[in-house]
Amino acid sequence: MPQEIKVFTGEEFFRPGESVYIHRSEQFPGFIGVPHKHRFIEIVYVLQGEAEHIVGENRYAVRKGDVVIINYDTPHMFQPSTNFSAYDFMFTPDFFDASALPGDSFDALSSSFLFYSLFPEETPLGSDVQLSSAASVEFADLFDKIYREYKGQDKGYIALIRAYGIELITKLFRYLEKDRRRSISEKQYQIVTQAVAYLKDNFDSRITLGDLAARTFLSKDYFGHLFKDATGVTVSAFLQKLRIEEACRLLSTSDRTVTDIALACGFNDMKHFYQCFKKLTGTTPARYRYHTDEGEK
């Protein structure tokens, strides 16, 4: 008979009016060795010992210095094999950015207004991240700071936790980006770098995956996989991001109409332009221009 999956909600952990919480695993043994899922995102940093992290049918060995990301509503459990201790940092996406997130998952944070301009919106994340020794020390310090602020509750502690949390997530994306670059050859990375330069110079033109692949003398499918492995995002999504960034620049620096700007940025379908703009900025072109104008007054 399948073991029952326990469900934890934010109300069981978060203080009234808050959407963030952190503890050490030994302070809440109900998480350990018990299949469960939760209505929030959890980032775990292993302080000591080893465990098997079971996510559905998959099993991963985790040990001191590893970071584990558990998405909203994902059944999982840690099965310790030695003296296991970890930080459990829990939050809902709106703790960092209340603007139009496309979901409750950790992956959604990369496409939120807070992070989308820094990293590809489809940054691939596995269940666990094995850090280098230097990175492990850096992440341990961030978790320590978050834990101390949460326990101390000194004035401004939520603001500091949010700042440390943003630093933590940013460095996770940065680490994953470097790790992804190491996983492909220098020649492959050069091919993608040249394709990216071409996209930046010609984003206002009609460009297809087939066009880019033909320029590299690679098959369309192989080039598409290579581009995503190197950048963390599809060619289509990368091109959309370039076009919307240019649209934002034109909205801020010119009086051109929204239709004119959309066409100048390579969009021939206004509905598609509005959908892409809202997805990447969390607002409409008109509101974006209004808030930019207000900020300059």
Secondary structure, 3 states (H helix, E strand, C coil): CCCCCEEECHHHCCCCCCCEEEEEHHHCHHHECCCEEECCEEEEEEEECEEEEEECCEEEEEECCEEEEECCCCCEEEEECCCCEEEEEEECHHHCCCCCCCCCCHHHHCCCCCCCCCCCCCCCCCCEEECCHHHHHHHHHHHHHHHHHHHHCCCCHHHHHHHHHHHHHHHHHHHHHHHHHHCCCHHHHHHHHHHHHHHHHHCCCCCCHHHHHHHHCCCHHHHHHHHHHHHCCCHHHHHHHHHHHHHHHHHHHCCCCHHHHHHHCCCCCHHHHHHHHHHHHCCCHHHHHHHHHHHHC
